Amino acid sequence: MSGINKKLMKNEKAILILLLGLSFLIRIILLFTTDPTLRSDSLDYHALAFSLLEGEYSLNGKPTAYVGIGYPAFLSAVFFIAGEGQFYVRLVQSVIDVFTALIFFGISRNFLNVKYSLISLAIFSFFPSNILYSQTILSEPLFGFFSMAVLYILLKDNIAKKPTLIFSAGVLFGIAVLIRTAFLPAFLLVPIYFFLNRKKLFTADSFSAAVKYCLIFIAGIVLIVAPWSIRNKVMVGTFSPGTTSGINFWMGSNPKATGTYNFSDEKDLPFDYSNEAERDKEYFKIGLEYAVSHPLNYLKLAIKKIGYLFSSERMTVNYFNETLPGQSSTDVYRSANPFFFMLVNIPYFIIMLLGTWGLMLIRKNLFFIYGFNLTWVITVSVFVGLARYHYVLIPFFILGTIMFLSVRKGSFKEIHIGKKIMAAVFTLFLLTVWAVEFYLLINK
């Protein structure tokens, strides 16, 4: 991050350090004052981490490729060095969050001056759900660091002149994929970018140069992902980085699908559920059969999944709320402390609404900003929607919010009518999703 430091004046560096220090202090306070109960995915990550410490990546005594090895490996490393328990994991994640914020500041400098980049950093650092996720046993903080690092490199002006940079981006991308396999489709953005901009990026023999840089980027990914995929083929029978993609696809494409998780019929499915490779393949098969035979319903489900993606901060609130036996997630959400409920949700609503319009004002480096958002939304719409998944999009909407607040008067008149329509439609979509969600929350 030396490039950032060279551009900052002494007082600006002081503000930067102060913001990062205060955000870290808040996380440390939470570290000592909260002790959330492990549940759902956290329990699985925890079990997988301990299996690694015993010499094999397994669940219930069987080798698995259930999820990518990235986050369980991170947990096992912390456990090995510091011992069992959440405390040191949450401490390390608090440190990681500080570095993620610093990277986000560097990204903001591509679009904003130092003053507004510091404001952007402040919002990112003190955003309630960002703070809270650092105190969970979930993959979001670690994934956020690597995904932001990839974007930081790809936005560099000299990316087409330094093969080592694009290779590094590929390596970081590969690590991000091992943490969250749903990130994999986004790798297509880089080859598309190089080929669409090859004449501007490369002075001579632009086609060959584009091919070369694509291969360098892919080589970085393969270096990281291939050993894990080979291990999965040997131990489980599939090259897939994870064996949840099939079930996630079926969850969003079956007669009783709602757009989010629903496990009601899985035991009746006609295949060996204990065989991960077969299960993954067959889930895809029956999910695809349903999608092809019911295209209109599948389209409706896709819209529902996007609705779940951009729903309120239910997952964050529920993680830190006590769950009683027999309670549904809606029951837990309804019983949350009203102050905590508003503290987490109101900033999210503001950021999403202002950020939607602010993102329309971006005029440079559009490709990767829009591209990462679009590929993530498409991926969710194909598989299954969950409020937790919008964590990765929050930085973009924070950036958009500051763009909205920083522009000169009259700038919105210069926005193309097509973008205005898109922003208006998405704003209406968000308001509708939240209104329906809270209506059901109050009236159920």
N, C-alpha and C positions, 0 to 999 in steps of 0.2 A: 504493500500500500504506500510505498515511498512517493509515488506519483501524486497522491493526495496531499501529502505533507508539504511538498514543494510549492503548492499553490496556495497555501494558507498563511495568513499573517499571524503574528504572535498572539493577538487577542482572539483570533478565530480558532487557533489551536487550543487555547485555554477553554473556550466555550465547548469545543468538541470533546475535550477530555472531561469537562464537568458533566456534560450530558451523559456520556458513557459511564462515568463513575456513579452518578446518581441512579441511573437505570440498573446498574449492577447492585447497588446498595438495596434497592427495592426488592430485587430478586433474592438477595441474601436474607432480608427480613422475612420474606415469605418462606424461605428455606427453613427458618427456625420456628415459624409460627403456624405452618400448615403441615399436615401429614395425610394426604389423600390415600384412600384405600385403593389397592390395585384391583382392576376389573377388566373384563373383556380383553381387548388387544394387549393391554398392559400385562396381564397374566401370561399370555402366550409369549410375548417378548421376554418376559422374566424367565419362563421355563426354558425357552430356546437358548438364552444366555447361559444358564447353568448347565445345559447339555453340552455346550461348547467347552465349558471348563472341565467337563468329564471326558472330553476327547471326541465327541461326535455331535453333529447337528441333528437332534432328534426330538420327537414328541411322543410321549407315552412309550418310550423305549424303542421306537422305530425311526430309522433315518427318514428325514423329511426334506421337502423343498417348499414347505408351506408358504413362507414369505422369504424375500431376499435376505441374505445373511448380514447386510450392512448394520442395521440397528442392533440386533442381538449380539453381533461381534463387538460393537461399541460398548454395550452393557457388560459383556463378559470381560472386556479389557479393564473397565472401571472396577468391577467386582474383584478381578485378579489382583489389581494394584492396591485397592483401598478397602476391600472387604465387601460383604453382603449389605443389602439395604438400599433404600432410595436416596439417602442423604448425599452421598458423593456423586451419584449420577446427576441429581438435580444441581449440585454445585458446578460440576463440569459443564452441564448444559447452560447454566447461567453465564459462564465464561464464554461459551460458544456463541450465545446470543449477543454478547457485546461485540464480538468480531463480525457477526452477521450484520449488526447495525452499522459498523464501520464500512463494510463492503457496500451496504445499501447507500451510505453517504456518497461513496465513490460513484455508484450508479447514478445517483441524483445529480451529480456534477456534470453529467452528460447533457442535462436538460435545464438545470437551474444554476443561478449564481450561488456564491458561498452562503449568503444570508438565507436564502430560501432552502438551500440544501441542508443547512443546520436545522431549520424548522421541520423539514421533512424527516431528518434524523430524530428529532425530539418526538415527533408523533409516532414514528416507528418504535422507538425505544420504550416509550411509556404507554403504548397501545395495550389496553388491558389483556386481551386474549394472547398477545405475544408474550407478555410477562407470565401469564398463567401457564401457557404451554411449556415454558421452560421448567416448570415444576411438576410436570407429568412424566410418566414412563411411557412415552409415545414418541414416534419417529419424527414428528414435525420439527423440533428445533434443529436436529442434525441434518435433516433433509433441507430445511430452509437455508442453512449455511452453505451447503454444496450447490444448491440450485442458484443461489445468489452469486456464488463465486463463478459459476459457468457464465451467467449473464454479464457479470462485470468484465470478464475477458472478451466475450463476443462483442461487446459495445466499444472496445478499444479501437481507435482510429487506425492503428498500425497492424491490425490483426492479419491483413493480407501480406505483410512483409516479414512476419516472424513465424516460421513453421513451429517453433517451440511453443508459442502461445496457443495455437490451435490444437496441438497435441496435448498440452496441459488441460485445455478445455475438454478434450475428449476423455482424459483420465478422470477429471472431476465429474464429468457427466456420467461416466461408468460407475463411479462410487455412488452418485445420487440415485442411479437406477437400482443398485443393490440395496439401497435404503427404501426406495419407493418405486417398485417396478412399473407403476402406472406412468412414470415419467418417460419411459422408453420411446413412445411415439414422437416425442418432441425432438428427437435426434434428426428427424427429417428436415427440420428447419435449416440446419446448417448447410447441407448440400443444396437445398433450394436457394438459399441466400447466395451462395458462391456462384451458382449457375446464372441466376437472374442478374447479378451485379458483376459478372466476370469481366466485362469490358472496362468498367470503372475501377475495379480492384486490381486487375492485372494488366500490365502495360503491353506484354507481348505473349502471343500464343495463349490467349485467355482461356480457351476451352481446356487445354492440357493442364494449365495452372489450376483451374477449378477442380478438375479431376484429382490432381495431386493433393490439393488441400482437403478435399473430401476424404480421400484415403488416409491422410494423416490424422484427421479427426476421428475417423472410424477405428483406426489402429489404436488410438488412445482408449476408446471404449472397449474394444476387444481385449486389450491387455488386462483390463480389470474384470470384465464380465465373463470372458471365456473360461477361466479356471473354475469358476463357480458353476457355469453351465455344464462343463464336462463332469464335474463332481455329481451334479444332479442326474445326468444321464447314467452314470455308473451306479449310483446308489438308489435312484428312484425310478429311472427309466424315461426321463424327459430332459431335453436341453433347456426347457423353460427356466428363467430365473426365479420363478415362483409358481406355485400350483393353486393360486387363488383366483387367477384370471378367468378360468372356466366357470367356477361357481358364481363369481361376480357378474359375468355376462348373463348366465341363466337367471340370476336374481332379478335382473332387469328385463328379462325376456321370457316370461312364462305366463300361463293363464291367470295366475293369482298375483302377479307382480304388481307392486305399488310404486316402484321407482327407487325404493330404499331396501334395506335388508329384510328378508322374510324367509325363515327356515322351515316353514310348516310342512312342506311336502318332500324334503330331501330324503327321508328314510324310505320313501316309496319308489325312488328312482331305480330303474332296472339295470344296475351295474354294481360292481364291487366298490363300495365307498371307501374301503381301506386302501385301495390301490390308487395312489395319487395321480400317476400318469394317466391311467384309464379314466379316473374320475374327471380330471381336467378336460380331457378330450371329449368325453361323452356329454359333459355339461355344455361345452361349446356347441356340440352337435344338436342337442335338443333345443338349446336356446336359439340357435340359428334357424332351425326348422320352424319354431314359433314366430320368429321375426319375419321370415319370408312369407309365411302363410297368413300372417296378421299384420301387414305393413302399417295400416292406419293406427292400430292400437299401439304398435311399437313406437310410432312417431309421437303419440300422446304420452307414452311412458318416457320418451326422451325429454319431453318438455317438463314432465314431473321431476325427472332426475335433476335437471338444471334448477328447478325450483328448490329441491332439497339442498343442492349445492350452495345456493345463495340464501338459504333460510337463516334464521337468527342464530346466535351463539349458544344454541342448546347444548352441544357437546361439551363446550368449555364450562358452562354453568353446572351441568350435571356431574362432571368429573370431580368437582369440589363440593358436591352436595351429598348428604347422607342418603343412601338407598336402603329402604326397608324391604323385607321379604314380600314378594308379590307385587311390588310397585313396577309400573311401566316407566319408560323414559319420560313420558308425558306427565305422569304423576310426580316424578322427581322434579321435573322442570317447574311444574305448577307450585310445588312446595318451597321453591327457592326463596331466599331472603330478597324482598323487593328491591332494597338498595343495591345488593350485589347484582341482581338481575339487570337493573338499569345501568349500573356502572360498566358492565360488560357489553350490553347491547347498544346503548345509545351512541357511543363512539363508532361502533361498527356501522350503524345505520347512516351516520353522517358521512363517514369515509366512503361508503359505497355510493351514496347519492352524489356527493360532490365529485368524487373520483371518476364517476361515469362521464360527467361532462368535461372534466379536466383532461381525461385521456383523449378526448376529441381535439384538444389543442396541440398535441404533440406533432411536430412537423419534421423532426429528424429522428433517426434510429427507430423508425416506426416498426420495421419488420420484426425484430425480436420482441419488442414490447407487446405488440398485437399478437404476434405468432405464439408466444408462450401462453398467453391467455386463451387464445382460440383453441390450441391443441389440447389444453387441459379441460376446457369446457366440452369439447367434442369427445374426449376420452371418457369423461364422466357420463355424458349422454348415451354413450354406447353401452357402458357397463352398469354402474349403480351410483346413486347420488347419496351424499352424506354431508351434513353441515361442516364436519371436521375438514373436509377436503378443500374448503375455500381458504384455508390458512395460507396456502402457497400463492394465492392471488392478492392477498392483503397488501403486500408491498407495492404492487402496481397501482392499486387504488389510492394508496397514500400519496404516491408520486402524482397521480392525477389530481388529487385534492389540492396539493400545493400548486400545481399548474393552474388550477381554477382560481386560487386565491392570489396568485402572483401576476396574472396577466393584466395588461393595460385595458382601460375602458374602451369598449367597442370591439375587442378582439373576437367576441362570439359572433359578430356580424360577418367575420371572415371565414367562419367554419362552413364547409360545403353542406348544402341542404341534405345530402344523403347521410352525413354524419349526425346532423341535428335530428333527423328522423330516427336513426339508430339509437341515439342517446335517449330520446323521448320514449321510444318503445321499451328500452331496457329499464328506464326509470319507472315506467308504469308497471312493468313486469315485477320489479323488486317490491314496489308498494303493494301489489296484489298478493305476492307470495307472503309477505309479512302480515298483511291484513287477514288473510285466510288462516295462517298459522296461529295467530293470536285469538282469532274468533274460535277456532277449534280448541285452543288451550283453555279458554274461559268457559266455553259451553259444553265441554265433554263431561 
